[in-house]
């Protein structure tokens, strides 16, 4: 019985460095698309990021909400409309009512959060 234990223990000791080396090669986080503007304004996890162009109709920096009259979003089968988007305060810096913008957003149900916003 002792020789069997020795063989088993020896095998484990020989394989351990290989297993550890393989673990070091594994990525620590899943590879995905890079965050734009540090990610969405909320914890939404819908994919992919949708794109639209529009005009800023209202800004509420305290609540972190921007109202945008945007064109159609064919991927979501949305017609052109005016709606509120959740935004982080830093995303709204330098923007004003009337600015033409291009947005990237994620949507979940009837809520949408900005991933990116830039003046056109």
N, C-alpha and C positions, 0 to 999 in steps of 0.2 A: 504494500500500500504506500509506503514511503517513497519509493521510486516514482510512482504515478504523481504524487503531490509535487515532487521536485521537478518533473517534466512539465507539469501544468504551470507551476510558478515560474519556471524558466521561460516558457512560451509567453506568458503574460508580460514578463519583464522585457523580452525581446520585442514584442509588438507595441508596447506602450509608447516609445518614442515616435513610431510611425503614426499612431493614432493622434498623438499630440501635435505632430507636424501637420497632419491633415486639418486639424481644428484651426491651426494658425492661418491656413490658407483660405478658410471659409470667410465670406464677408460678414461683418458684424451687423449690418443693417441691410434690408432688402434694397437692391438697386432699383431706382425708379427715375422718373423725370425730375430734373432739378426744380426746386421751389423758385417761383418768380415772386419777387417782393416778399420773401420769407413765408409764403404760404397763404392760404385763405384767411379771411377775417374771422371766421368761426371754425368750429371743429368739424365741418362738413367733410365727408370723405368720398363724395361722388367723383367719378371719373368719366370721361376726361374733362379737361378744362375747355369750356365753351368760349367762343369769341364773338364780339359784337362791336358795332360802332354806334355812337349816339351823342347826345347833348346833355350836359348837366342841367337839370331843372331846379334842384335844391340840394343844399348841403347842411347836414346837422352834425357838426364835428363832435359835440358833446355825446350824442347817442351813437356815433360811428355809423351814420347812414347817409348814403348819397342817392338821390333820385335821378334816374337817367331815362330820357326818352331814347330808346334804342331801336335799331332796325330789326328785321326778322332774324330768328335763330333757327335755321332749317333743321339742324341736328336734333333740336328739342321740339320741333314742329310749333314753335312760338311765332305768332305774328309780331309785327312792329308794335311796341307798346311803351308805356311809361311805368317804371317800377322802382322800388327801393332795393338797394344792395347794401349788405353789411360791409363795413370797411374799417380797417384800423386807422387811427388818427394820422399816423405817418403817411398812409396812402393818400390822404386828402390834402396834404400840404402842397401849397402852390396852385391849387385848383380853385375855380370860381364858377358861379352860376353862369351859364352861357358857353362854357368851354366845350369844344368838340373833343371827344375822347374815343379811344379804342380800349376796350376792356376784355379781360380774361376773367371768367368766373366759374364757380362750381354751384350746382343747383341741387337742392333736395326738397322735393315737394314744391310748395309755393314760396320757399325761401331761397335766396341766392346770396353768395358771398364773393366779394372781389378777391381774385388772386393777383391781378395786375390792373393798373389803369395808367394811361399815358395820354397826354395832349396830342392832338393831330395837327 
